[in-house]
Amino acid sequence: MTNRVETPIFIISVGRSGSTFFHRLLCRHANVAWLSLLSETFPGRPNLNRLWLRTVDLPLIGDRLQNLIKPAECYNFWEHYCRGFRCPCRDLLPQDVTHKKKEDIQTVMTRTLTSTRHRLIVKITGWPRMSFLKEIFPDAKFIHILRDGRAVANSFINVPFWRGWQGPENWRWGPLTPSQQEQWERFDKSFLALAGIQWNIFMHAIDEAKRFVEEQNFFELKYETLCRDPVGTLNEVIAFCNLNWSSRFGRIVQNHPTNNTNYKWHEQLTLDQQEIIEKVTHDYLEKYGYI
């Protein structure tokens, strides 16, 4: 086992963008270490997660076991070692890294690795936290998976954990700027418009965080491309991560079901609601080639 985490891989996403599917698929690579639900339940015992990674590498039964305790974002784990990581009101920045946080996170992540699974991969959603993480792991690689903002906003309002119903003064993403407040009020404080504004807030945060990461350490892919060509997309991702493509991993990717659900925002929203969300998210939809 290595005595330090070398070139960790962080998957960042707005959320509701296919990152869970992508993360779990990438975690099937034989050389990747990941945080499981054991880390979420027992954050102070990273040895349990490492033991589980060794278990899923057992011949014959390992593949079936991996479906029992799956990779997860593990915010209890993060909060245990890095207070404030779970729910900051703004993106985390390099100046938020203390000596203690840096040492604690580097140490515990090292204890997650095994002799064969020596490349750490972590998924986080919401604020990108890229510059914060790069301050801790200077050689880190970042993969941003994005999705059509209209589909993301529609998904936000359909999940039980979206807090936009309580208004922006009670959600986790800080106060609206004057222009965002004006935009929200222009659409009679539509919750769908607020979900679109949330997507815009995250996309802006990701654009800002990109400036801290070298071009060769940042990879951007679309959920839609992943669904259309999972093998080709994962091939590019594996090369970016400096991992080896194996026939076994290729079979896993090829046999994994993919389902683009972007059609739902068309089916579930009225024409007036579709017009609202398109107007709210227009600038970033155009920037990323969705319109």
Beta strands, then each sheet from edge to edge (+ up, - down):
strand 1: 9-13
strand 2: 32-34
strand 3: 119-125
strand 4: 141-146
strand 5: 218-222
sheet 1: 2+ 3+ 1+ 4+ 5+
end
